[in-house]
Each structure stands twice: as C-alpha cells, then as structure tokens.
Amino acid sequence: MASRGSLMLLSVAALALVACTENPTEARSLLVGTGSKSVNAGAIEFAPLKYQEPAQLVASDAGTELIVREARLGTPGAPAPNILYWSGSVIRDIKTAAIYYGASPVYNNGPQPGTAGSATADGSLVGHFLRNIGGTPYWNINSTYFQNQGTNTQYVNNTMQYAGFWAANAGPGNLSAPVSGEVVTQNRMAALIEEGFATGKLTYDPSTVYMIFTGPGVNLGGGFSPDGLAYCAWHSAYRAGDGRIVQYSAMPYDADFTPAHPSTHGFICVPQNGSPNSDVGADGTVSAMTHEIEETATDPVSLWGKKFFYGWYDVGFGENADKCAYTYGPTLTRNSSNPANVYFYNMTVGGKRFLVQQNWSNVKVEGCLVAR
C-alpha cells in the first residue's frame, strides 16, 4: 500500500486494523471521517471507505491482452481465506440510483445533463446493464449471503432494481459539474446527493446505493489520479444530520487507466484495451460498478460506530467482490472478429457481451464464480 504514496489508503487501513480487535457485534455512536481521526463535516458524518484496489502491472504482463490475477492480491497459489459474517445487516433487495455528474453525457447515449428519469430512459450501456443484471445466474451468487435477525435467517434475494438516474450538471455553491483535472471531494459528493433529495431528483431509500459517475480525467473522491491511483471505485455511507444513513459509491472513469495507459506507478483499473461494446468508458466501468453494488448488498454500513461494516468480509477485510477482483472464470472468451478491437468477455446480459469479474460464493469451496 505504501508504495502508492496514498495517504487516504493508509488511513483507512489504519482504522480497519484498530477495528479488527473489537467485538464484531458491538457498536456505538461516534463521528468519523475517511481516515483514522474523527471528523465532523458540518451536518454530514462519513464512514470509512471500502475500495476496489487497482491492479499493478508486472514484467510478465508485457504483451498480454488481458491482465488477470487468479489469486487474491496477485500471489499465485496463495489460498484465499474464508469469508465471515460479522452479525450485522445485509441489504436483501438492493437498488441502485445513478448520478451522472458531468457537463456532457458521461457515457455514449447517456442522459443529457440537467435531466432525471426512470431506468428505461437511460440509453447508456451502464443503464442497460443495470436494468438487466438482476435475476441472472451471476447475480444469484449474492443469494448465498444472509443476515440473522434473532432466530430468523434471511438471505439476499436475486434482485437488483435500477431506481433511476439524475444527470447533475449544476447546483448551489460548488456543485457545478466537474471538468477534467478537477478533484471532487467527499463533502461535495454528499452535498450533491443531498441536493438531489432536496429537489426531488433523487428519492432517499435506505436500500439504495447512490452511485456517482464522472467523466475522463476527473479525480472523484481525491484518490483517482495518475500520480496517486489509490482505487478504481469505492462504496461507503454517510450519516445526515437527521440520522439518515445513505449508502453511496464513487464510480470514476476507470478507462483512464488501461494496460496501454497505466498510472504513473504502473497501476490499472481496466484489464484490457479492447471494448466488447465499442464503448470504452462504459465497458470499462461495468465490472467495478458491479463490484461495488454487490459489496453494498452483502456488507453495507448498517451500524454507525466502531467498524461500521458488520456484514460479510474475511480476516483481511476482503469483501466478496474483493476476493475475486481481476479474475474472470472459465467462461472467458476472446473475440477477434475485428482486428482493431480485440476484446474478452465472460457473460451476456440483456443480449450484450460484458467482461465482469467473478464474485465469491459463500457455498462453493473454490470460492470465485462467474455464474451459479
């Protein structure tokens, strides 16, 4: 971690190391920020981040068409520890709201800035995926996770509802749409979501994860830059002044960092240069987006205090999708019909091909699955 020079990454890790010595079923109310020190951002309090790490290129990756890490943390033969339940809540019927934050459409055929609408009105590839992934064999992997409510065991359902979008391009104060090179802080992200609630562009729901998508070159969250690439996406929650806990996620433009264009220190977020749907930005986002939604379902911020996350993760704090990052399973297929766009995919969703990382099954000994 230290080799990335990321203070954010180190501070979150420090908080997690402190938390691991505590009783996982005990919780108390306190104010926290994104690091190891308590921070009160006005009426908003922030939980720690659960981030998807980028993959680091190594010498053996040279000339490889697809970067794959078949073992956790890229260590061949290293056994993945079992995932554990920390006695808290899951989100049994997860929903997603998309916030496209840009002065122009973030993805091809995406909503025009200043508009808001239902799932069916989102013409982007991201919208297509969100409308169709629920109920699939892949999404059914999440139904191997549960919560215990007294003596009642309740499983996550094989559902994922796309609740709608808001293409935000303006707002009060500093909420105007970001441009390439600009940093969007967590305070600004939370203020944007709250503006959506206040204006009716978004509807608050505790089972919804509010995902903020930005365009090329935008440093969403403060740790997404060529010189300090700390993550490819993350999920967390904030607590509003009236006590609402809002699940939210940072979805930066992952296609900024590919094998052809890695970060300064050789890290990537998208494992291939090709694009299954000839839409580099959206194709490069789908896997990380899926990663964050399924982790929010199985490990949301359910209690405001101590570790904050009381769902499912292993002793190394790896959530279900973390444990299978950059692995794609036996259904991986190489398509070379267009020599100018050689790409890999491993599933078809709503009639379109996608490359999506595997997810950790809670009932299969081998762990990572692309379908079940």
Residue pairs with C-beta under 8 A, 6 or more apart in sequence:
1 9
1 10
1 13
2 10
3 265
4 228
4 229
4 230
4 265
4 267
5 227
5 228
5 265
6 223
6 228
6 230
7 35
8 34
8 35
8 49
8 222
8 223
8 230
9 51
9 223
9 230
9 231
11 34
11 35
11 36
11 37
12 34
12 35
12 48
12 49
12 51
14 35
14 36
15 32
15 35
15 36
15 48
16 48
16 307
16 317
18 36
19 306
19 307
20 307
20 315
20 317
22 306
22 307
24 86
24 87
24 88
24 307
24 310
25 86
25 87
25 310
26 306
27 303
27 304
27 305
27 306
27 310
28 305
28 306
29 304
29 305
30 38
30 304
30 305
30 306
31 38
31 39
31 40
31 45
32 38
32 39
32 45
32 46
32 47
32 48
32 308
33 39
33 40
33 41
33 45
33 46
34 46
34 48
34 49
34 186
34 236
39 45
39 46
41 186
41 187
41 190
42 187
42 241
43 240
43 241
44 187
44 190
44 191
44 194
44 238
44 239
44 240
44 241
45 238
45 239
45 304
46 186
46 190
46 236
46 238
47 236
47 237
47 238
47 239
47 301
47 304
47 308
47 309
48 236
48 308
48 309
49 221
49 231
49 234
49 235
49 236
50 234
50 235
50 236
50 295
50 299
50 309
50 319
51 223
51 230
51 231
51 232
51 233
51 234
52 231
52 232
52 233
52 234
52 288
52 291
52 292
52 321
52 322
52 325
53 231
53 232
53 322
53 325
54 229
54 230
54 231
54 232
54 257
54 263
54 267
54 268
54 269
55 67
55 69
55 74
55 267
55 268
55 269
55 271
55 325
55 326
56 74
56 265
56 266
56 267
56 268
57 67
57 259
57 262
57 266
57 267
57 268
58 74
61 67
61 259
64 259
65 272
65 273
65 274
65 334
65 342
65 344
66 271
66 272
66 328
66 332
66 334
66 344
67 259
67 268
67 271
67 272
67 326
68 271
68 326
68 327
68 328
69 325
69 326
69 327
70 76
70 327
71 77
71 78
71 80
72 78
72 80
72 318
72 322
72 323
74 326
80 314
80 318
80 323
80 360
80 367
80 368
81 314
81 315
81 316
81 318
82 314
83 312
83 313
83 314
83 318
83 319
83 320
83 323
83 360
83 362
84 312
84 313
84 314
84 315
85 146
85 148
85 311
85 312
86 307
86 309
86 310
86 311
86 312
86 313
87 148
87 310
88 147
88 302
88 303
88 309
88 310
88 311
89 147
89 300
89 302
89 303
89 310
89 311
90 145
90 146
90 147
90 154
90 156
90 297
90 298
90 299
90 300
90 302
90 311
90 312
91 156
91 207
91 247
91 296
91 297
91 300
92 147
92 154
92 155
92 156
92 157
92 207
92 297
93 157
93 159
93 161
93 207
94 156
94 159
94 160
94 161
94 207
94 208
94 209
94 293
94 294
94 296
94 297
95 160
95 161
95 162
95 163
95 205
95 207
95 208
95 209
96 130
96 160
96 161
96 162
96 163
96 208
96 209
96 211
96 293
97 163
97 164
97 165
97 166
97 202
97 203
97 208
97 209
97 210
97 211
98 122
98 126
98 127
98 130
98 162
98 164
98 165
98 166
98 211
98 213
99 165
99 166
99 168
99 192
99 193
99 196
99 202
99 210
99 211
99 212
99 213
100 106
100 107
100 110
100 111
100 113
100 165
100 166
100 167
100 168
100 213
101 168
101 169
101 177
101 178
101 184
101 192
101 212
101 213
101 214
102 113
102 167
102 169
102 177
102 178
102 213
102 214
102 215
102 218
103 113
103 169
103 177
103 179
104 113
104 215
105 111
105 112
105 113
105 124
105 167
106 124
106 167
106 213
106 214
106 215
106 253
106 281
107 124
107 125
107 126
107 213
107 279
107 281
107 282
107 285
108 124
108 125
108 279
108 281
108 282
109 123
109 124
109 125
110 122
110 123
110 124
110 126
110 127
110 167
111 117
111 121
111 122
111 123
111 124
111 165
111 167
112 167
113 167
113 168
113 169
113 170
113 177
114 167
114 169
114 170
115 166
115 167
116 164
116 165
116 166
116 167
116 201
116 202
117 164
117 165
118 164
119 127
119 130
119 131
119 162
119 163
119 164
119 165
120 131
121 165
122 128
122 130
122 131
122 162
122 164
122 165
124 282
125 277
125 279
125 282
125 283
125 286
125 352
126 213
126 282
126 285
126 286
126 289
127 162
127 165
128 349
128 350
128 352
129 286
129 289
129 290
129 349
129 350
129 352
129 354
130 160
130 162
130 289
131 162
131 350
132 349
132 350
133 139
133 160
133 290
133 349
134 158
134 159
134 160
134 161
135 158
135 159
135 160
136 158
136 347
136 349
136 371
137 371
137 372
138 347
138 349
138 356
138 359
138 370
138 371
138 372
139 158
139 159
139 160
139 294
140 158
140 372
141 294
141 359
141 360
141 361
141 369
141 371
141 372
142 156
142 158
142 294
142 297
142 298
142 320
142 359
143 155
143 156
143 157
143 158
144 155
144 156
144 361
144 362
144 363
144 372
145 155
145 156
145 297
145 298
145 311
145 312
145 320
145 362
146 153
146 154
146 155
146 156
147 153
147 154
147 311
148 154
156 297
156 298
160 293
163 203
163 205
163 208
166 196
166 201
166 202
168 175
168 177
168 192
168 195
168 196
168 201
169 176
169 177
170 176
170 177
171 191
171 192
171 195
172 195
173 191
174 188
175 188
175 191
175 192
175 195
178 184
178 214
178 215
178 218
178 220
179 217
179 218
180 215
180 216
180 217
180 218
181 217
181 218
181 219
182 218
182 219
183 219
183 222
184 212
184 214
184 218
184 219
184 220
184 221
184 222
185 221
185 222
186 221
186 222
186 238
189 212
189 220
189 221
189 248
189 250
190 238
190 246
190 248
192 212
193 202
193 210
193 212
193 246
193 248
194 240
195 201
196 202
196 210
197 203
197 204
202 210
204 244
204 246
206 244
206 245
206 247
208 247
209 235
209 247
209 248
209 249
209 292
209 293
209 296
210 246
210 247
210 248
210 249
211 248
211 249
211 251
211 289
211 292
211 293
212 220
212 248
212 249
212 250
212 251
213 251
213 253
213 285
214 220
214 251
214 252
214 253
215 253
215 281
216 253
216 255
216 256
216 281
217 253
217 256
218 224
218 252
218 253
219 225
219 252
220 250
220 251
220 252
221 231
221 234
221 250
221 252
223 229
223 230
223 231
224 230
224 231
224 232
224 250
224 252
224 256
225 263
226 256
226 257
226 263
226 264
227 263
227 264
227 265
229 257
229 263
229 265
229 267
229 269
231 250
232 252
232 254
232 257
232 269
232 288
233 249
233 250
233 251
233 252
233 254
233 269
233 288
233 289
233 291
233 292
234 249
234 250
234 292
235 247
235 248
235 249
235 250
235 292
235 295
235 296
236 247
236 248
236 249
236 301
237 245
237 246
237 247
237 248
237 300
237 301
237 308
238 245
238 246
238 248
239 245
239 246
239 304
240 246
245 301
245 302
245 304
247 296
247 300
247 301
249 292
249 293
249 296
251 285
251 288
251 289
251 292
253 281
253 284
253 285
254 269
254 270
254 284
254 285
254 288
255 269
255 270
255 280
255 281
255 283
255 284
255 285
256 269
257 263
257 267
257 268
257 269
257 270
258 268
258 269
258 270
258 272
258 273
258 284
259 268
259 271
259 272
259 273
260 273
262 268
269 284
269 288
270 283
270 284
271 326
271 355
272 343
272 344
272 355
274 335
274 341
274 342
274 343
274 344
275 283
275 284
275 341
275 343
276 283
276 335
276 343
276 344
276 345
276 352
276 353
276 354
276 355
277 283
277 352
277 353
277 354
278 341
283 343
283 354
283 355
286 354
286 355
286 356
287 354
287 355
287 356
287 357
290 321
290 356
290 357
291 321
291 322
291 325
291 357
292 321
294 320
294 321
294 359
295 319
295 320
295 321
295 322
298 311
298 312
298 319
298 320
299 309
299 310
299 311
299 312
299 313
299 319
299 320
300 309
300 311
301 308
301 309
302 309
302 310
302 311
303 310
311 319
312 319
312 320
312 362
313 319
313 320
313 322
314 323
320 359
320 360
320 362
321 357
321 359
321 360
323 360
323 367
323 368
324 357
324 358
324 359
324 360
324 367
324 368
325 357
326 357
327 357
327 358
327 368
328 344
328 346
328 355
328 356
328 357
328 358
328 370
329 346
329 358
329 368
329 369
329 370
329 371
330 370
331 346
331 347
331 370
331 371
332 344
332 345
332 346
333 344
333 345
333 346
334 342
334 343
334 344
335 342
335 343
335 344
335 345
335 353
336 342
343 355
344 355
345 353
345 354
345 355
346 354
346 355
346 356
346 370
347 353
347 354
347 356
347 370
347 371
348 354
356 370
358 368
358 369
358 370
359 368
359 369
359 370
360 367
360 368
360 369
361 367
361 368
361 369
361 372
364 372
